[in-house]
Amino acid sequence: MSNFRRAPTVGAGGVGVPKPPAVNNSILKTLQQTEMVGGGKPVLPAEILVTILDYLPVSDLMRFARTSRRMREMVYDDTRWVARLRSMGCWDEAAARRRFEEVMRRRTAEAERAAAAAAGAAGATPQGAGGTRTTLFDASVEEERRRARGLSDGFETLSIAGAGMSPPRPRQGPPAGDRKDASQDPDAILQVLRGVKSIRGYARQEYGKVYGALAPFYFDLVKAKSHTDPAVFQVFRDPERQAQMLANLRIFARSDWSQGWVQREEKLANMTAIFESAVLREFEQGYEFWDVDGRMKKYAHVLETLSGGGAGESGGNVNVGVELFIQKHPIFTDKEVLANSMDCINQEPADSISLEPSRRFFEVLLTKVNAQADIIERIFPNPGPVFWAFLAKVREDIIMEYVMPLFDESHERSIAAYLKAVSGLFEQTMQFLTTLTPPKGAKEEQAAMAKETALKIFEPHLDLYLQDELDYFTRQAEQEVGEWEKKLSAQDASVESFYMANFTNRQADKKDFLTSFKKVVMMPVSVLPTSLGLPLGSPFASSKPATTNATANGGLQPSTTTPQPSRPHSPSLTGGSFERSGSPLPGKAPTDELAAKAALMTSRLEGIKSLFSIEVALSLVHNAKSSLGRMAVFIQLGGQAGGEAREQCESIFVALLRILGNGHIKPGFDKAVTHLSQYNPREVSQHDKRGVAPLVTFIELVNVGDLISQMIDVFYEQQLAQPKIADRNDFLDPAGMAKKKFEQMLDESVAAGLNKGIDVLMDEVEYICATTQLPTDYNPTTPEMAAAANGSDASKHGVPAALASPLPSGIDMDIGPTHTAQRVRDLVASHTSMLTGSTDKSMLDVFNGEVGLRLFTAVCKHLKRQRISNVGAIKLIADMNLYFEYIRTLKNQDLLAYFRALRELSQIYLIDSKHAKEMATIIADGDRFGGIFRAEEVYEYAERRADWYIVRKDVERAMYGLECSLM
């Protein structure tokens, strides 16, 4: 760019001899020297020429445009002047596009109307003569219209020399005529930037108006020797207009791209700084006398205008007047506001904090700040940014100086106090920020500014607080569960010590409880008691060794079982005491080892429902709710901080389920299953209850687990789902995944316990069937039947004749079910009904189905141990109908088919011995039993008939075709 310097050049005859300034032909000579113009054709590419033109002064551009038509087109290119207007912030591309589209629509409409008129006028033209042509755009016509409208070129009053431009002098009267000339009228000069229009094709004219108005003042100011020389301070006398003009010149300087622009901008900045210092001194003097509506207001407006607020910009920058107002404000030295934050913890215990002093602090501060908001609105023309800048200073020097020492001190004293302090002060801070009354125009951004201010206050402690909150809850929950387990183990140890204190080798006997019970089975027969009036050697004698407790000298003492409460109950941890309800220790420990172990097993079985506590779960949920409540207030910050707070809230819920599930509930279920597997019905003294005691207790434990699960569901919905902390529809949400995992663990634990419970229940069923089913229930006999062997056909086979008679005399004709079947039905029904409502339907159906199948197997096994006569078959059929009706209530069609086949099977015992052939047909009919029983299995059941030795030969002959003879 050195070829286009406008400085004096060095002559060829000597150094330092300046040439006379070229006025008219300097550009042409320069072009010739660089061979840009040779033979009438440009040598340099157009792109380089365009770049060169961008760095020429405006006066040189006008000279350059006169060299040729091509150069004029390059200089008059609209994009060149649009760039200068855009650099000043005076070009609106959207407005230019709207104007262009409006012009195009208007021209299109005019063309359509002209075409329609021409078509109507040429309606009589013969075909083939050609249509009428319509001109849509004529450059000469447009040029004439432009000249007729008197549109100024923008540079008509510009002196080509450039240096000869002079600013207008002040005038006493208004300009002649109604039209304001921007180059002569001072008021028009002040508003010249506001009058710039964004019109495509006329950017040069618009910039010419600005240049003609501001360039004389601009070049005059940069040539001034002192601050009194510039014409801007002579033409405009009052400070407001002077500030406005200086602001306009600062904007105009942005379009100065020619050589020396840096020096010119520095000179303009120096003059502006001198003026600004003078205005600031006046503002400070008004500040000292608190002249709010006088000098403070006047010079605040001057400073605002000087900073760009009145020059077409946003005016949102904080000027030096605002900085002075904030720095010297008396609120920062007000003793009423500068409170001591240590008052919150000085009068409280080590792990506690009082937020009452902080509440009073924020109330006083709120009153002070709201009062200053009214004063700011009275002083400054744009009070919104001033108020928020003032609040930022309050945040740094007052609020943070109050809260930071409190946070540091409380963190050293107690984590609990620190967590309460951070969350409580954050809520008070947000309340303070949201209840402020900012000046007019700042209400819309109050919410965003409140979040930003609060984040800046608490950001130094936010990460530490979130992590400490999670660690504190986890540590507290694990400690509470650990104390529960510790006290539970201590209780078990004390109970075992109480019962086993009189015996040695306690650890070896503890590993195997059944060893002692086997000793009772192997005792001499004379030691065992008789039952039901039957001899000891009778196969129908009771074999319940656990109904009595052997003493040291061979005597037997009855043992009792403590009744179970009807609802789940958890031992209490309050007051430092721990007692397992329902299993108090007796006054004196058993002196027999077998009795002591039986009592210990009974105590453990009774304590199944105390293996985990709903009180502990409720306490953990309350602790989690407290932590979530403190932490959730930070979610409203939004952004990264709000997202981190949301994640930590979900982490609290995940930790709750992990500790409650894997640390408390699952170990309790595992112990319950272990204790349940040690149950033996033959070692229990009482079987009169409507249920198996340990299984009833385990189902009560399941009810407790279901209550805890429902508690977790409610907690999740109210504390996480409704406040939008967790998304229930997001299958990858950590809280939702943890909840599903917890429910799966609970279902698996319940299923494992119920599986073991079914084994216990079936053992009880088999025990009831073996001990309460009398031989005469299905094979009744009378004294007359026993003495009636009178030479009948049956006596030939060694069978009493009465067995062949369908209705012997002296037999009870009660056709109802037996007492044993009723007890079995009631026992099973009571246990299946206990789970209704305490677990989901799918698990309930699986449990009922398994119980039904196991009951079917137990009944079949019991049936193979009986002898059934024709008369006793009536009782058997009644028992099978009783089982069938019970299974019908379970609404399981697959299970119902088994008991329907069992009911059909009982019919074979009702057939008289005379109809052996029909009996064989029924036995061989597999479809009759629905495929449940094969013919071989039905044959085995038929062998349990009391008269089988009478009908066996005939049945086998009919089944296997032994009646056929070979001819």
CORDAPE-V588041 format. One record per residue. N is the residue number from 1. D_CENTER is the distance of its C-alpha to the mean C-alpha in Angstrom with 1 decimal. Layout:
n,d_center
N,D_CENTER
N,D_CENTER
This chain:
n,d_center
1,63.1
2,66.2
3,68.5
4,67.3
5,67.8
6,69.4
7,70.9
8,74.6
9,75.7
10,78.2
11,81.5
12,83.4
13,86.4
14,84.7
15,81.6
16,80.3
17,82.4
18,80.1
19,80.8
20,81.2
21,77.9
22,77.7
23,76.8
24,77.3
25,77.5
26,75.2
27,72.4
28,75.0
29,76.6
30,73.3
31,72.4
32,75.8
33,75.6
34,72.2
35,73.7
36,70.9
37,73.6
38,76.2
39,78.4
40,76.2
41,73.1
42,70.0
43,69.7
44,66.2
45,63.2
46,61.7
47,58.3
48,60.1
49,62.0
50,58.8
51,57.3
52,60.5
53,60.5
54,57.1
55,58.6
56,61.8
57,62.4
58,62.6
59,66.4
60,66.9
61,64.7
62,67.1
63,70.1
64,68.4
65,67.9
66,71.7
67,72.6
68,72.0
69,70.2
70,67.7
71,66.9
72,66.6
73,64.0
74,62.0
75,62.2
76,61.5
77,58.4
78,55.8
79,52.9
80,54.7
81,54.8
82,51.3
83,50.1
84,52.0
85,50.6
86,47.0
87,47.6
88,48.5
89,45.5
90,47.8
91,47.0
92,44.4
93,43.9
94,42.2
95,45.1
96,47.6
97,46.1
98,46.2
99,49.9
100,50.8
101,49.3
102,51.1
103,54.4
104,54.0
105,53.4
106,56.4
107,58.6
108,57.6
109,58.4
110,61.8
111,62.5
112,61.8
113,64.0
114,66.8
115,66.5
116,66.8
117,69.8
118,71.5
119,71.0
120,72.6
121,75.5
122,76.1
123,76.1
124,79.8
125,79.7
126,81.1
127,79.0
128,79.3
129,80.1
130,76.6
131,73.8
132,73.5
133,71.5
134,69.0
135,67.9
136,64.2
137,64.4
138,67.5
139,67.0
140,70.4
141,69.7
142,66.3
143,68.1
144,70.7
145,68.1
146,66.4
147,69.7
148,70.6
149,67.5
150,68.5
151,65.3
152,65.7
153,65.3
154,63.4
155,65.8
156,69.2
157,69.9
158,68.7
159,71.4
160,71.5
161,72.5
162,69.2
163,70.6
164,72.7
165,69.8
166,70.1
167,67.8
168,69.2
169,71.1
170,70.3
171,72.1
172,73.3
173,72.7
174,70.3
175,70.7
176,73.1
177,71.8
178,68.7
179,66.6
180,65.0
181,65.7
182,62.9
183,65.4
184,67.5
185,65.6
186,63.5
187,61.1
188,60.5
189,60.0
190,57.2
191,55.5
192,56.2
193,52.7
194,51.3
195,53.8
196,52.8
197,51.9
198,50.0
199,52.5
200,52.8
201,56.3
202,57.2
203,55.1
204,58.4
205,59.9
206,56.9
207,56.8
208,60.6
209,60.2
210,57.8
211,60.1
212,63.2
213,61.8
214,60.0
215,61.8
216,65.0
217,63.1
218,60.9
219,63.9
220,66.0
221,63.3
222,63.0
223,66.8
224,67.1
225,68.5
226,67.1
227,64.6
228,67.4
229,68.6
230,65.8
231,66.7
232,63.2
233,64.1
234,67.5
235,66.5
236,63.6
237,64.5
238,61.6
239,58.5
240,56.1
241,57.9
242,58.5
243,54.8
244,54.0
245,56.6
246,55.4
247,51.9
248,53.3
249,55.3
250,52.2
251,50.5
252,53.8
253,54.0
254,51.0
255,53.2
256,55.9
257,55.7
258,59.3
259,60.8
260,60.7
261,57.5
262,56.1
263,59.1
264,59.0
265,55.4
266,56.2
267,59.1
268,57.1
269,54.4
270,57.1
271,58.7
272,55.4
273,54.6
274,58.0
275,57.4
276,54.0
277,55.4
278,58.0
279,55.5
280,53.3
281,56.2
282,56.9
283,53.3
284,53.4
285,56.6
286,55.1
287,52.1
288,54.5
289,56.1
290,52.8
291,54.3
292,51.1
293,52.6
294,55.5
295,55.4
296,51.7
297,50.7
298,53.5
299,52.8
300,49.1
301,49.6
302,52.0
303,49.5
304,46.8
305,49.2
306,50.3
307,46.7
308,46.3
309,45.0
310,48.0
311,48.7
312,46.4
313,43.3
314,40.1
315,41.6
316,38.3
317,39.6
318,40.3
319,44.1
320,46.2
321,47.0
322,43.4
323,43.2
324,46.3
325,45.1
326,41.9
327,43.6
328,46.4
329,44.5
330,45.7
331,42.2
332,41.6
333,44.6
334,44.2
335,44.4
336,42.7
337,39.5
338,39.7
339,38.7
340,38.2
341,34.7
342,36.1
343,37.0
344,33.5
345,34.2
346,38.0
347,38.6
348,35.7
349,35.4
350,34.2
351,30.7
352,30.3
353,30.2
354,31.3
355,29.6
356,32.5
357,34.4
358,31.5
359,31.1
360,34.8
361,34.5
362,32.0
363,34.0
364,37.1
365,35.5
366,34.0
367,37.6
368,39.1
369,36.7
370,37.0
371,40.7
372,40.7
373,38.7
374,41.6
375,44.1
376,42.2
377,42.3
378,46.0
379,46.8
380,44.8
381,44.8
382,41.2
383,39.6
384,35.9
385,35.8
386,38.2
387,36.0
388,32.9
389,35.1
390,36.5
391,33.1
392,32.2
393,35.4
394,34.5
395,31.2
396,33.0
397,36.1
398,35.1
399,31.4
400,30.7
401,34.1
402,33.1
403,29.6
404,30.1
405,32.9
406,31.1
407,28.1
408,30.5
409,32.6
410,30.0
411,28.3
412,31.8
413,32.5
414,29.4
415,25.8
416,25.0
417,26.9
418,25.3
419,21.7
420,23.0
421,24.9
422,22.2
423,19.7
424,22.7
425,24.4
426,21.4
427,21.1
428,24.9
429,24.9
430,22.4
431,24.6
432,27.7
433,26.5
434,25.5
435,28.7
436,31.0
437,33.5
438,33.9
439,37.0
440,37.3
441,35.5
442,32.7
443,30.7
444,28.7
445,27.3
446,26.7
447,23.0
448,22.6
449,25.2
450,23.7
451,20.4
452,22.6
453,25.0
454,22.5
455,20.9
456,24.4
457,25.2
458,22.4
459,21.8
460,24.4
461,22.7
462,19.0
463,18.5
464,20.9
465,19.2
466,15.7
467,17.5
468,19.9
469,17.4
470,15.9
471,19.5
472,20.8
473,18.6
474,19.3
475,23.0
476,23.3
477,21.8
478,24.0
479,26.9
480,26.7
481,26.5
482,29.3
483,31.4
484,31.0
485,32.1
486,34.9
487,36.3
488,36.1
489,38.0
490,40.4
491,41.0
492,41.7
493,44.0
494,45.9
495,46.4
496,47.6
497,49.8
498,51.2
499,52.2
500,53.3
501,55.0
502,58.4
503,58.0
504,58.2
505,56.2
506,53.1
507,50.7
508,52.7
509,52.8
510,49.1
511,48.2
512,50.1
513,50.4
514,52.4
515,55.3
516,56.6
517,56.3
518,58.4
519,61.1
520,61.5
521,61.9
522,64.5
523,66.5
524,70.1
525,70.4
526,72.4
527,69.3
528,67.1
529,67.6
530,68.7
531,66.6
532,67.6
533,71.2
534,71.3
535,73.1
536,71.1
537,71.9
538,70.7
539,67.8
540,66.4
541,66.3
542,62.9
543,61.3
544,58.9
545,59.5
546,56.5
547,58.0
548,60.2
549,59.8
550,62.7
551,64.2
552,66.0
553,69.4
554,68.4
555,67.8
556,64.8
557,62.5
558,60.0
559,56.4
560,54.0
561,50.3
562,48.2
563,46.6
564,42.8
565,40.8
566,39.5
567,35.8
568,33.5
569,33.9
570,32.6
571,34.8
572,34.3
573,33.5
574,34.5
575,37.7
576,38.0
577,39.5
578,38.5
579,40.2
580,39.4
581,40.2
582,42.7
583,44.4
584,46.6
585,49.2
586,52.7
587,55.4
588,57.2
589,55.9
590,57.6
591,60.5
592,60.2
593,57.9
594,57.1
595,56.4
596,54.2
597,52.1
598,51.8
599,50.8
600,48.2
601,46.7
602,46.7
603,44.9
604,42.2
605,41.8
606,41.5
607,38.9
608,36.5
609,34.5
610,34.1
611,32.6
612,29.1
613,28.4
614,26.3
615,27.1
616,25.6
617,22.4
618,22.3
619,23.0
620,20.1
621,17.7
622,19.3
623,19.0
624,15.3
625,15.0
626,17.2
627,15.4
628,12.0
629,14.3
630,15.9
631,13.1
632,10.9
633,14.0
634,13.7
635,10.6
636,13.3
637,15.2
638,13.4
639,14.4
640,14.3
641,14.3
642,11.3
643,9.3
644,10.8
645,10.1
646,6.3
647,7.1
648,9.7
649,8.0
650,6.4
651,9.9
652,11.5
653,10.3
654,11.5
655,14.6
656,15.3
657,15.5
658,17.5
659,20.0
660,20.3
661,20.7
662,22.6
663,24.2
664,25.3
665,25.2
666,26.2
667,29.2
668,30.2
669,30.4
670,32.2
671,34.8
672,35.1
673,35.9
674,38.4
675,40.1
676,40.2
677,41.9
678,44.7
679,45.7
680,49.2
681,50.5
682,54.1
683,53.3
684,52.1
685,54.8
686,53.5
687,52.3
688,52.9
689,49.3
690,47.3
691,45.0
692,44.7
693,43.7
694,41.4
695,39.7
696,39.3
697,37.8
698,35.4
699,34.3
700,33.8
701,31.6
702,29.6
703,29.3
704,27.9
705,25.3
706,24.5
707,24.1
708,21.7
709,19.7
710,19.7
711,18.8
712,15.6
713,14.8
714,15.5
715,13.4
716,10.3
717,11.1
718,12.3
719,10.2
720,6.5
721,7.2
722,9.8
723,8.7
724,6.1
725,3.6
726,2.2
727,5.0
728,8.0
729,10.2
730,8.9
731,11.2
732,10.3
733,6.7
734,7.9
735,7.0
736,8.6
737,11.3
738,12.1
739,12.5
740,14.8
741,16.6
742,17.3
743,18.6
744,20.7
745,22.1
746,23.1
747,24.7
748,26.6
749,27.8
750,29.0
751,30.6
752,32.5
753,33.7
754,34.7
755,36.6
756,38.5
757,38.9
758,40.5
759,43.0
760,43.8
761,44.2
762,46.5
763,48.5
764,49.0
765,50.1
766,52.6
767,53.8
768,54.4
769,56.1
770,58.3
771,59.3
772,59.6
773,60.9
774,64.7
775,67.1
776,68.8
777,65.7
778,66.1
779,69.8
780,71.6
781,75.3
782,78.1
783,81.3
784,83.3
785,81.3
786,81.8
787,85.7
788,86.1
789,87.0
790,90.1
791,90.9
792,88.3
793,87.0
794,84.0
795,86.2
796,87.3
797,83.9
798,83.6
799,81.0
800,81.8
801,83.0
802,80.6
803,77.6
804,79.0
805,79.3
806,76.3
807,77.0
808,78.9
809,80.0
810,78.5
811,74.9
812,72.1
813,71.0
814,67.4
815,65.3
816,61.9
817,59.4
818,60.1
819,58.6
820,56.9
821,55.1
822,54.0
823,52.6
824,50.8
825,49.4
826,48.3
827,46.8
828,44.7
829,43.7
830,42.6
831,40.2
832,38.7
833,38.2
834,36.3
835,33.3
836,33.0
837,29.8
838,28.6
839,27.2
840,26.2
841,29.0
842,29.1
843,29.6
844,32.1
845,34.1
846,34.3
847,35.5
848,38.1
849,39.3
850,39.8
851,41.5
852,43.8
853,44.8
854,45.5
855,47.5
856,49.5
857,50.3
858,51.3
859,53.5
860,55.2
861,55.9
862,57.3
863,59.4
864,61.1
865,62.3
866,64.1
867,67.6
868,67.5
869,70.6
870,71.1
871,70.9
872,67.9
873,66.1
874,65.7
875,63.5
876,61.6
877,60.9
878,59.7
879,57.3
880,56.0
881,55.5
882,53.6
883,51.2
884,50.9
885,50.1
886,47.4
887,45.8
888,46.0
889,43.6
890,40.9
891,40.9
892,41.0
893,43.7
894,43.8
895,44.5
896,47.0
897,49.2
898,49.8
899,51.1
900,53.1
901,54.8
902,55.4
903,57.0
904,59.2
905,60.2
906,61.5
907,64.0
908,66.1
909,67.2
910,68.7
911,71.1
912,74.7
913,76.4
914,78.9
915,76.3
916,75.4
917,75.4
918,72.8
919,70.7
920,70.9
921,69.8
922,66.7
923,65.9
924,66.1
925,64.1
926,60.6
927,59.2
928,60.0
929,57.2
930,54.6
931,54.6
932,53.3
933,56.6
934,59.1
935,62.8
936,63.2
937,60.6
938,62.2
939,65.6
940,64.2
941,63.2
942,66.6
943,68.2
944,66.9
945,69.4
946,72.1
947,74.8
948,73.5
949,76.7
950,78.6
951,76.5
952,75.3
953,78.4
954,78.2
955,74.4
956,74.7
957,77.8
958,75.9
959,72.7
960,74.4
961,77.4
962,80.0
963,82.2
964,83.3
965,86.7
966,88.2
967,91.4
